[in-house]
């Protein structure tokens, strides 16, 4: 990564197969957090920002599931989903 701010850096995205897997696994994590009474969105955001797996419950193997993916992959899938759902 260079320091030249006149050029745009390119971020290589995840492939569609991995995107689908991340989406399916995030649904499991979301449900596990909700079942334990947590706010799933807040907990997942905490995990993405900090990288600390203790933001995600171990219930239903959710902590292990989310740990399979890099935080940038999860964030990319969430942003992709947002733009697709809002037809942007």
C-alpha positions in Angstrom: 0.0 0.0 0.0 1.5 3.3 -1.1 1.2 6.8 0.4 0.2 8.4 -2.9 -3.3 9.7 -2.3 -3.8 10.7 -6.0 -4.4 7.0 -6.9 -7.2 4.8 -5.8 -6.3 1.5 -4.2 -8.1 -1.6 -5.5 -9.6 -4.0 -3.0 -10.0 -7.5 -4.4 -13.3 -8.9 -3.3 -14.5 -12.3 -2.3 -15.9 -14.7 -4.8 -19.6 -15.5 -5.1 -19.3 -19.0 -3.6 -17.6 -17.7 -0.5 -20.1 -14.8 -0.3 -23.0 -17.2 -0.2 -21.3 -19.3 2.5 -20.6 -16.2 4.6 -24.2 -15.1 4.3 -25.5 -18.5 5.4 -23.1 -18.7 8.3 -23.9 -15.1 9.5 -27.6 -16.1 9.6 -26.7 -18.9 12.1 -24.6 -16.5 14.2 -27.4 -14.0 14.2 -30.0 -16.5 15.3 -27.7 -17.9 18.1 -27.1 -14.4 19.4 -30.8 -13.6 19.4 -31.6 -16.9 21.1 -29.3 -15.9 24.0 -30.9 -12.5 24.3 -28.2 -10.4 22.7 -28.7 -7.7 20.1 -27.2 -9.6 17.2 -26.4 -6.5 15.1 -24.5 -4.8 18.0 -22.6 -7.9 18.9 -21.6 -8.6 15.3 -20.4 -5.0 14.9 -18.4 -5.3 18.1 -16.8 -8.4 16.7 -16.0 -6.9 13.4 -14.5 -3.7 14.9 -12.5 -5.4 17.6 -11.7 -8.8 16.3 -12.6 -10.1 19.8 -14.5 -13.4 19.5 -16.1 -12.9 22.9 -18.6 -10.5 21.3 -20.1 -13.7 19.8 -21.8 -16.4 22.0 -20.4 -19.9 21.9 -24.1 -21.0 21.8 -24.9 -23.1 18.7 -21.2 -23.0 17.8 -21.6 -19.4 16.7 -18.2 -18.2 17.9 -16.4 -20.9 15.9 -18.6 -20.3 12.8 -17.9 -16.5 12.7 -14.2 -17.1 13.3 -13.9 -19.1 10.0 -14.0 -15.8 8.1 -11.8 -12.7 8.0 -13.4 -9.5 9.3 -13.0 -7.8 5.9 -14.9 -10.7 4.2 -17.8 -10.4 6.7 -17.9 -6.6 6.2 -17.8 -6.9 2.4 -20.7 -9.4 2.5 -22.7 -7.1 4.7 -22.1 -4.0 2.5 -22.8 -6.0 -0.7 -26.1 -7.2 0.8 -27.1 -3.7 1.9 -26.5 -2.3 -1.6 -28.3 -5.2 -3.3 -31.3 -4.9 -1.0 -31.6 -1.2 -1.6 -31.1 -1.6 -5.3 -28.1 0.8 -5.4 
